[in-house]
Amino acid sequence: MRHAVLAARFLLADFASTLLFVALYALTHSFVLATLLAIVLGVGQILFDWSRRRPIDALQWLSLGLVVVMGGATLLTHDPRFVMIKPTIIYLAIAAVMLRPGWMNRYLPPIATDHAPELGTVFGYAWAGMMGLTALINLALVAHGDPKAWAWFVGVVPLASKAVLFLIQFSVFRVVVGRRVRGAMAMNSVS
């Protein structure tokens, strides 16, 4: 369970500025306040990691870039359609980054990468697919849905789908890695 908490912490940190934007916008209905504070949080996270000499992963840079560029565009346009389409652009960009084999290894404990390295790649593609599907559903809601349905979707479905995929991934890794470790131990005890 310790590894699941660690992986969840990394994911939460990578998406914190986006989550802050959605939460603040839902509470205040202020694009300006939500956008400015999300930008401050994104920049602050990178500066904090940099000051601690921690490596800054591609997904962290992407998250910061999207928050700054898309947030800046939101502040300049004040166009609700742009804000509504923003999650589609963000999810497609993140899906593209997630198509890079091995991106998930940073989130996995050594026992998982040692005993089931292929699962990191498989689930990396699963995450990319889920992000792409979320982007397409968001785009459909922007084009054909009403703003209330869109707000519900953005506030609930992306987080819920990530939680479900995370639990599936965690369970599969537990079973597969557990079996492989037990098999390796049995082979070692026979020899």
Helices and strands as residue ranges (DSSP letters): H 2-28, H 31-51, H 58-77, H 80-98, G 103-107, H 110-115, H 117-144, H 147-190
